[in-house]
Each structure stands twice: as structure tokens, then as C-alpha cells.
Amino acid sequence: MGGRRLILIAAALLLGACNHQQPEAPVTVEFQHTGCGRNQDTKAADYVTSQLILEYTDGGLLITRTNATLNCSLVNGITCDLSVQDGVIRYHAYVTDGGTMKCLCPVERMTALVSGLRENKEYTLEYSCDNSYRPITFYYAKGLKVTFDLSLYLE
């Protein structure tokens, strides 16, 4: 009987020592974009550097993409899919519908405001849009505002 009690005490100590993290709050996303620019015949080489900006705001994490080049068949616009699991944010922006045409669309700015993330936590962003990019790891806390040159993160 004494051995059984010792096993139960040891099991209770082990369970108490485990790091139980609360699940992340459900995230919400507000996505906006400037739409297709004026010159749809522009070649990709004519565009300026595309950047990804991560910024802490009172409303959540603001992810801003500048100077994207998408196919100009924006019949139903641009949208995004975003999920957060185990500290990884998967964010994919894409042309909703319309097939592909032989022209490019300069999209000056796309933003996604992501609320529900935990402050003072490290996250990894897996971002894709017109290309796939290497993951970006950042610490989400007040004062965050970092800019990435996406040409350096192409896969």
C-alpha cells in the first residue's frame, strides 16, 4: 500500500510541474487593399521593392504589404486566409477569382489587422502572396514596428 501511495504522489508532482499553456484566443482579421493600380501593362521589373511591415497597434498586429504584383484578373478582388496555431501565423493573400491574364496589377498596399494574439510572445509568420517567402520570426509586444525587404526572403 505504501508503494502505491508513493506512485500517486510522484504522479501528482509530475502533473503539477508540467507547463500548461492556455490556448490562444480566437483571432480575427480585418483585410483591406488598395486594388489594382493604374498601369496594368507594367512589367515586374518596373516595380519598387516590396516590403512587409509588422506593427503592434492597440487593435492587434498590423501586417502591411507594400508594392505587390498580382495578376490583373481581379474580377472579385483580393482576399486572404490566416490562421494561428502553436505560435505560427500562416497568412496567404491571393486574387479571389478570374483566371489569369497576361498582365500584372500593381497593388500599392494590403493590410491585415490580426487581433487576439498574445502580447509578449514570439511568433513565426509564414507569408505567401505572389511568391512564397521564408518564415519571419518576431516578438509581439508594444513598440514592435519592423520592416522587411521581401526580396531578401524569397524561397
Order of alpha helices (4+ residues) and beta strands (2+ residues): alpha-beta-beta-beta-beta-beta-beta-beta-beta-beta
